[in-house]
Amino acid sequence: MNESNTKKSKYIAMPDTLVILFGVVFLVYVLSFFVPAGKFDTQKISYTAEGITKTRSVLVASSYQIQTNASGEVVHNPPAIFASDGKSGFLNFVYDGITSGDRNGGAVGVMAFILIIGGAFGIIMRSGVIETGMMKLIVKMSSRKILILPVMVLIFSIGGAVFGMGEEAIAFALILAPMMVAMGYDALTGVLVTYLATQVGFATSWMNPFSVAIAQGIANVPVLSGSLFRIIMWAFFTASIMIYSVIYAKSIQKDPRKSLSYDSDNYFREQLSEINVKQHFGFASWLIIAVLALGIVWVVYGVIAKAYYIPEIATQFFAMGLIIGIISTLAKINGMNLNVMAKSFKSGAADLLPAALIVGMAHGIILMMGGADATQFTMLNTVLHASANLLSGLNEYVSAIAMFLFQSIFNIFVTSGSGQAALTMPLMAPLSDLIGVGRQIAVLAFQLGDGWTHCIMPTSAALMGTLGVSRVDYGVWVKFIIKFYIYLMLLSAAFIIFAVMINYQ
């Protein structure tokens, strides 16, 4: 048998991300013929977080009603193949998904964010200063460059824990993915130390205002209580990804061809091969680096102190790109002029168009299920109600793990942490009372389930955006991360079981 054929047969080609998304949409469409639609009533509740009284609409657990016709028969409402009345249709999911949401989120907001970030970095990278500076840093670090990885993991994990960092990782991956390739690692290492690190912080946070605080408020648990347990958990998980990223990076450094992203990393290698490390760094070059550094500080300050989100962050990076482009033009760096700036912006945005389209198509899956509005008849509400019923009657340990698995699966369809809390915690909190595990554990199960699914689900805009800018195909990512993802899930289950054992409150 030919040796090359034998080698090829060991690997199964992963389907393209768009193929995977279409398959999920088709599955949802088939299920719509069998799963009826249901809805809940909602009510407003108040809770106190950091001394501020906040309100939120949540569903009423006992108010579920299934959709029936005038004769009392259960109604199934599968989407049309092609809809022309403004409703969701099987073939409409691409357009509907892309146009869903608003400037502050959903597909439209995130897609605009990705394209603007791509355009801004198109200008920044066209100057060549950042890449040259990055290469000079790597040369100076020499054998100590491996230390960059745990430092990056710590920074991004803290970002996820403190202010729910997620989409922001997309912009940083634009710099760190090629940097990891230049260091002899790969783009997957860049995704590890940026996006995955943010999710470790997000999932194990003791103070995240977008998940822990809201979930505890809805569950009527003292907001930000139980912090010591979560801090210990955060430290354990953060140390785990530090160790994993260093071990993985060293293995790739020894044999780069072992990397699943080796072929796609050629994009960065070609760019890096054109860099002259001996290039003189003048005043204008240092000024560009200063603008980028101060801009990043501005972004972090805005998120923490001013609650900036997608519209503001995109504008901040656009401003950085514009200023750096003007400096490069005035200093005649790398042939930059106004026309080149415009072309670089368009080229950078075009490079990230596939990632933006994937984000939009992923949102179409939720629309195919009827959306995430608890007050409307949707498949998602029926799945939520049925899952809650399945969890009742189990012993405390099994119930706690089942809550965790349920939250993990449900997060595929409701990617917003606060949105998922509003839908699930009104059901999970009283259910935890019945099975005797404590509402704090119900919040913990929500928190971990909400966090880890973002590491692997194709409906996560932040994940798909980060993979897009890193030139990593979704199928490659799943194949790469699956073992570590299983480790995260098993370790989470162990912490939940321990929480039940000590009656975590």
N, C-alpha and C positions, 0 to 999 in steps of 0.2 A: 504493500500500500504506500502511496506517495506520502512522504513525511509532512509536506506542507498541507495536504488535505487532512491528515490526522490532526495537525495542530489547529486547523480551522474548525474542525468538528467539535472541539472541546468547548467552543464558545457559541452561545446562542445570541443572535443579533437582537438587541433590545429595540422594541418599536419606538418610533418617533413620539415625542411628547404629544403632538396633536392627534396621533393615532390613539394613544392611551385616553386622552380626554374624550375623543369621539366615542370610544368604547364605553366609557362611564356614562355618557349621555344616553347612549343606546340602551344600556342596562336600566337606567332610570325610566326611560320611556316604556320599556317592557313591563317594569314593575307597576307603572301607573295604571295598568289594566287590572291589577289585582289588589293594590293598596288603596283603600278609600281615603277621602280627604276629611280632615277634622279641624276643629278650632277651639280656642280657649277664650274666656273673658280675661280682661286685665284690670289691674288696679295700681294706683300710685302708692309707693311706700317711701318713707323717709329714713335716712340713716346719717350718722355723724362720722366724718372722716377728717382727721387733722383739725378738729375744732369747727369744721364747716358742715352745716346741715345740707344734705343733698337729697334729691328725690329721683325716683326712677320708676317707670312703668314695668310691672312684672305680671306674669300670667297667674291666674287663680287655679291652683292645682285641681280642685274638685269641679271645675267648670267645663271640662272637655265634653264636646258634643260632636257626633259624627254627622256627615252630610247625608241627608235622606231626601227622597222625593215626596210628593203629596200623599203617596200610598204608604209611606213609612219604610220604603225599601232603601237599602244602602246604595249610594250613588258613587260610581267611579267616573272620574273626569280625566281620561288620558288626553294629553295635548294633541292637537291636530298635527298631521304631517307637515302641512304648510298653513300658517295662520295669516290672515289678512285683516283681522279685526282688532289688532293691537294686543292680543293675548299671546302667550308663549306657544310656540310650535316647535316640533322636532327639528325642522330645518331652519328655524328662526333663531336657534340658540346662540349662534355666533354673533349675529347683529344685536340680539337682546342682551347678551352678556357684555359685549363691548360698550354698549350705551347705558348700562346700569350704574346706579350710584350717582354721586355728585362730586363737586370739586374737592370735598373734604374726605373722600374715600370711595369705596366701591370700585368698580372697574375703571370708570372714567377718570377719577382722581389719580389712581395708582398708575394707569397707563400714561397719563400726562406727566406724572412725576418721573417715570422711567425715561420717557423720551426727552424731557428737558434736562435731566441729569446726564443722559447720554450725549446730548448736544453740547452741554457745558464742558464735559470732560473731553469731548472731541477737540475743543479749542485748547483746553489745558494741556492735553497730551501732544497736540500739534506743535506746541512751542518747543517740546523736547527737553525742557528744563527739569521737569519732575522725574522723568525716566532717567536722565543723566545723573541727577542728584541721588536717586534711588540706587543706581549702580555704584556710585562712589561710596555710599554708605555700606553697601554689601561688601565691597572690597576692603574697607576699613575694619568692618566687623570680623572678617575672615572666619576663623574657627569658632568665634563666639556668636555667629549669626543664629544658631539654633535657639539662643535665649530669647530671640524676638518672639517666638511662638507662644510660650507661656505668658509673656507680658501682654501680647495681643489678646489672648484668651481671657486673661484677668480683666482687661479694660472693657472688652465687649460683654463679658458676663456681668460685670457691675452695671453696664449700661442697660442690659436687659432687666436686671433686678430692680434698679432704682427708678427708671422712667419708661420701662416697657419697650426698649429699643427693638426694632424689627425691620421696617422698611428702610430705616436709615442705613442699615448694613449694605444696601445695594450700592450706595455711593462709595463707601469705603472699599468694597470688593473690587471696584474699578481700579483702585490703586494697588491693593494687596494681592490680587490674583496674579498680575504680571510680576509683581515683586517676588512672590513665592517661586514662580518659574525661574526667575533670574537667580534665585538663591540655590537652585538645583533641586527644588521640590516640584510641586505641580499646583494647578489651579484648584484642585480638590482641597489641598491644604489651606488655600486662601479662603474657601467656603467654610472650612472647619473653624478657623480662628476668628472669622467674622460672624457670619450668620448663625452657625450652630452654637457658637459661644453665647450669642445674644439669647438664644432659646433656652440654653441651660440656665442663664440668669432669670429669664422670664418664668420658666416653669418652677423654679425653686425659690422665687423671691419672697421676702418677708415684708415688702413694702410697696409692691407694684400697684399704682393707683388704678390701673386699667383691668386688673384681674382680682388680686387678693382683696383689696379694699372694697370693691363693688360686691364681690361674692360674699364676703363676710357681712356687709351691710344688709344684703338681701336675706341672708340666712339668720339675721338677728344675732350675730356673734360680734363681740366687741371688735371694732375695726382695728387692724394691725396687731391683734392679740396672737399669742403663740409664736412670737418672733424667734425665740431662742432655738426651737426645734427646726424652724425653716432656715435659719442662718447656718446651723450645723449641716443641714441637708445641702444647702447651696455650696458650702465649702467642699463637701464630699464630691458632689457632681462636677464642680469646677475643676477640682484636682484630677478627676477622672479624664476630662477632655484635654487637660494640659498634658497628661501622661500619654494619652492616645495620640494626640497630634504630634508630639515629639517622636514617639516610636515610629509612627507612620512616615513622617517626613524623613527620618534617617534611612528608612528602608527604601524610599524612592530615590534618595540621594545616591545610594549605593548602586541602584539599578533603575534609572528613569523609565525604562521601557515596561516596568511592572505597573506603571500608572495606567489606570483606565482612561485617563484624560490625556494620554501622551500625544495622540494624534491631534486633538483639538488644541492642545497647548502650543502646537506649531505656530499658531496665529501670533502668540506672544513672543515666541522665539525669533520669528522673522522681524518683529518690531525691535526687539532687544539687540539683534545682531547689527542693526544700523547705528547703535549708540556709540559715540566716541567718549570713553571714560576719561580721556585726557583733555577733553574740551575745557577751555578756560571758563571759570565761573566769574562773571563780572557783576557789577552792581545790580544791573537789571535782572540777572538770574536769581540773585539772592532776594531781590524784591519780590519776584514771582513766588518763590518758596515761602516768603513771609506772608504774602497775601493768602496763599492756600492754608498755611498754619493758622493764621488769625481767623480765616473764614471758618475753619473747622471748630475753633473755639467759639465762634459766634453761633454756629449751629447747635453745639452742645448747650451753650448758655440759653439760647432761645427755647430749646426743648424743655430744659429743666426749670428755668425761671419764668418763661413766658408761655409755656404750653404750646409752642409752635408744632404744627403737624405738616402734613403733605404739602399744602399750598405754599406755606412760608418756607419750608426747607428747600423745595424746588426752586423758589425764587432766590434764596440765599446762594445756592450753587450756581444759578444762572448769573448772578451778580459777580461771583468769583471768576467764572469763565470769561465774562465780559471784561473785567478789570485786567485779568492776565492777558487776554487777547490784545487789549489796548497797549499795555506795557510792552508786549512782544512786538507790536507794530511800530511803536515809537523807537524801540531799540533795535529794530530790524533783525530780530532773532528768528533764525530758521526760515527766512523768507516770508515772514508773516506780514500780511496787510489786510485791509478790510474785506476784500473779496475772499482771501484765503480763510479768514475768520468765519465768514458765512458758509463757505464750503465745508469747513471742519465741523461746524455746528450741525449741518445737514448730514454729514457722513457719520458723526457720532450718534445722532438720533436714529439714523437708518440701521446702524449696527445693532441697536437694541429693539428695533421694531418687532422681530420674532418673539422676544420676551414679553413685550407689551401685548401682542396678540394672544399669547398663551394665557396671560392674566385675564383678559376679557372673556375668552372662551371658557375658562374655569368658572367664572361667575355665572355663565349660562347654565351650568349644572344645577345650581341652587334655584334658578328661575324655573327650570324644568320640573322641580319638585313643588312648585307653587310659591316659592319665596320663603322668607323667614319671619313673616308677620304672624304672630300668635293669634290675632283676631280674625284672620282669613282662613277659609277652608283650604288646607294644603296637605300634601302627603307627609311633609316634615313634621307637622303637629301630630299626625297619627303615629308616626314612628316614635316620637318623643313620648306620647302617652303609653304606647304598648311596651316600650322599654322600661318605663317606670313600674308598670304592673309586673313585669318579669322579675324585677329586683326584689319585690316584696316576698316574704316567706323564706328567705335564705338566712343562714346563720351570720353572725356579725362579721367574721373574717371574709367569708365568701361574698357577702353583700358589699363590703368596703372595696374589694378588688373588682367586683362587678360594676360598681359606680365608676371606678377609675377607667375601666375598659369602655363603658358606655360613653363617658365624657370624651374619650379619645376618638371613638367612632363618630360621635355627633359633631365634633369639631371639624370634620371633613366638610360638613354642609354649612355650618355657621362658624366662619373663621374669626369673627370678632370675639375677643375675650369677654368684653362687657355685654355683647349681645347674647352670647352663649350663657353667661351668668344669669341674665334676665329671664331666659327661657327655661333653664334647667334647675337652678337653685330653688325656686319655689316648689319644685317637685322633690328634689333630692333632700332638702333640709328636713321637712316633716317625715320623709321616708326614713332618714337616719334616726329620728326619734323612735320610730316604731321598731327598728331592728337593734336599737341600743348601741350605736357606735359614736354618737356625738356629732353635732353639726360642724365642729372644727375639722373633723375627719372628712365630712362631706365636701367641705371647702377645699381640703387638701387633695381629694380625689379629682375635683374639678380642675384645680390649678395644674396638677401634673398631667392630667389628660389633655387639657387645653394646650399645654406647652409642647409636649412631645410630638403631637400629630403634625404640628407646623414644620417639623424636621423632614417630613416625608410626603405630605399630601400635595397633589398637583393643584389643589384649589387655593393654596397659600400664595398670595401675591408677592409677599416678601421673599419666599423661597424661590419662586420661579424667576423673579427679577434678579436675585443674586446669582442664580445659575446662569441666567442669560448673559449678564455682564462678564461672568467668568468663563463663558464659552463652554459650559458643561451641560451636556444633554441630560434631561430628567431621568431617562432610563439608566444612564451611566451612574448618576447620583444614587439612585435606589440600589443598584447593584453594589456600589461602594459602601453605602452607609448602613445597609440592612442589619449586619451583625452588631454594629455598635448601637443601632436603634433598639434591637432586642435587649442588649445589655441595659440601656436606659430604662426600658419598660420593666425588666426584671428587678432592677435596683429600686425603681419607684414602688413596685409591689412590695418589696421587702420593707421599705420605709413606712408604707401604709399599714402593713401587718404589725410592725413595731408600734406605730401610733395607736392601733387598736389595743395592743397588749398593755400599754402604759396609760390607756384612757386619756389620750391627748385632748386637751381642752384649750 
